[in-house]
């Protein structure tokens, strides 16, 4: 189905309310979409193959159909104008389980690799996102026992 992406407001309190009222699944979906769209633009040009990968992941993870146009817009704009992406990610991460956060990180990695190579800028973006998601290297690699 078509998904309306509601972007939660920046304040910690409104994110908490969003997580509570929309459920964490919705928050994960918004976080996933934003992070992936921006991944596609991490090395400053958005490639078709990256957009397709974002669409594929969003369908798989959130059963959401995202138009390539919406991904391009999100990639190129500062989707959360009222708040830098970094702050949104670190705040949203506090409301998500380890599995959800790991899923977001792994999806970012997939988009980084979509065009067959990972640029320095993509690698830096990925590292930054992993730390904003509050993931250790071990948590990223291994399923929690």
C-alpha positions as CSV (number, residue, x, y, z in Angstrom):
1,X,0.0,0.0,0.0
2,X,1.0,3.6,-0.3
3,X,2.5,4.9,2.8
4,X,2.2,8.4,4.1
5,X,5.5,9.2,5.7
6,X,4.9,11.4,8.7
7,X,8.1,13.0,9.9
8,X,8.2,13.3,13.6
9,X,9.1,16.6,15.0
10,X,12.5,17.1,16.3
11,X,12.1,17.4,20.1
12,X,12.8,14.4,22.2
13,X,9.4,14.6,23.7
14,X,7.6,14.6,20.4
15,X,9.7,11.6,19.2
16,X,8.8,9.7,22.3
17,X,5.1,10.5,21.7
18,X,5.5,9.5,18.1
19,X,7.0,6.2,19.1
20,X,4.2,5.6,21.6
21,X,1.3,6.7,19.4
22,X,2.4,5.6,16.0
23,X,4.3,2.6,17.4
24,X,8.0,2.0,17.0
25,X,7.4,0.2,13.7
26,X,6.4,3.6,12.2
27,X,9.4,5.3,13.7
28,X,11.7,2.6,12.3
29,X,10.1,3.1,8.9
30,X,10.6,6.8,8.9
31,X,14.2,6.4,10.2
32,X,14.9,3.7,7.6
33,X,13.5,5.8,4.7
34,X,15.4,8.9,5.7
35,X,18.7,7.2,6.4
36,X,18.5,5.2,3.2
37,X,17.5,8.1,1.0
38,X,20.4,10.1,2.4
39,X,22.7,7.1,1.9
40,X,21.9,7.3,-1.8
41,X,23.2,10.9,-1.8
42,X,26.1,10.3,0.5
43,X,28.6,10.5,-2.4
44,X,26.7,13.4,-3.8
45,X,25.2,11.7,-6.8
46,X,22.1,9.7,-6.5
47,X,22.3,6.6,-8.8
48,X,19.3,4.8,-10.2
49,X,20.6,1.5,-8.8
50,X,20.7,3.0,-5.3
51,X,17.2,4.3,-5.6
52,X,16.0,0.9,-6.7
53,X,17.7,-0.7,-3.7
54,X,16.0,1.8,-1.4
55,X,12.7,0.9,-2.9
56,X,13.4,-2.8,-2.6
57,X,14.4,-2.5,1.1
58,X,11.4,-0.4,2.0
59,X,9.1,-2.9,0.4
60,X,10.8,-5.8,2.2
61,X,11.1,-4.1,5.6
62,X,8.0,-1.9,5.8
63,X,5.7,-3.2,3.0
64,X,5.9,0.4,1.7
65,X,6.0,1.4,-1.9
66,X,8.1,4.5,-2.2
67,X,8.2,6.3,-5.5
68,X,11.7,7.0,-6.9
69,X,10.7,10.7,-6.9
70,X,10.1,10.7,-3.2
71,X,13.4,9.0,-2.6
72,X,15.2,11.5,-4.8
73,X,13.5,14.4,-3.0
74,X,14.5,13.0,0.4
75,X,18.0,12.3,-0.8
76,X,18.6,15.8,-2.0
77,X,16.7,17.8,0.5
78,X,17.5,18.0,4.1
79,X,14.3,16.0,4.8
80,X,14.2,17.0,8.4
81,X,14.9,20.7,7.9
82,X,13.9,21.4,11.5
83,X,16.5,19.1,12.7
84,X,19.7,17.7,11.3
85,X,19.6,14.1,10.3
86,X,22.2,13.2,12.9
87,X,20.1,14.5,15.8
88,X,17.0,12.8,14.4
89,X,18.8,9.4,14.1
90,X,20.4,9.5,17.6
91,X,17.1,10.5,19.2
92,X,15.0,8.0,17.3
93,X,17.5,5.2,18.0
94,X,16.7,5.5,21.7
95,X,13.2,4.3,21.0
96,X,14.2,1.3,18.8
97,X,15.3,-2.2,19.8
98,X,18.7,-3.5,19.0
99,X,17.3,-5.6,16.2
100,X,15.5,-2.6,14.6
101,X,18.7,-0.5,14.8
102,X,20.8,-3.3,13.4
103,X,18.3,-3.7,10.6
104,X,18.6,0.0,9.7
105,X,22.4,-0.2,9.7
106,X,22.4,-3.3,7.5
107,X,20.0,-1.6,5.1
108,X,22.3,1.4,4.9
109,X,25.2,-1.0,4.1
110,X,23.1,-2.5,1.3
111,X,22.5,0.8,-0.3
112,X,26.2,1.7,0.0
113,X,27.0,-1.5,-1.9
114,X,24.2,-1.2,-4.5
115,X,26.4,0.2,-7.2
116,X,29.1,-2.4,-6.6
117,X,31.5,-0.2,-4.8
118,X,31.6,1.7,-1.5
119,X,33.1,5.1,-1.8
120,X,35.0,6.8,1.1
121,X,32.1,9.2,1.6
122,X,29.6,6.3,1.8
123,X,31.9,4.5,4.3
124,X,32.1,7.6,6.4
125,X,28.3,8.1,6.3
126,X,27.8,4.5,7.3
127,X,30.3,4.7,10.2
128,X,28.6,7.9,11.4
129,X,25.1,6.3,11.2
130,X,26.2,3.2,13.0
131,X,27.5,5.3,15.9
132,X,24.4,7.5,15.9
133,X,22.3,4.3,16.1
134,X,24.3,3.4,19.2
135,X,25.6,0.2,17.8
136,X,28.9,-1.4,18.8
137,X,30.9,-3.3,16.2
138,X,29.9,-6.5,17.8
139,X,26.2,-5.7,17.9
140,X,26.4,-4.8,14.2
141,X,28.1,-8.1,13.3
142,X,26.6,-10.7,15.6
143,X,23.1,-11.5,16.6
144,X,22.5,-10.9,20.2
145,X,22.7,-14.2,22.1
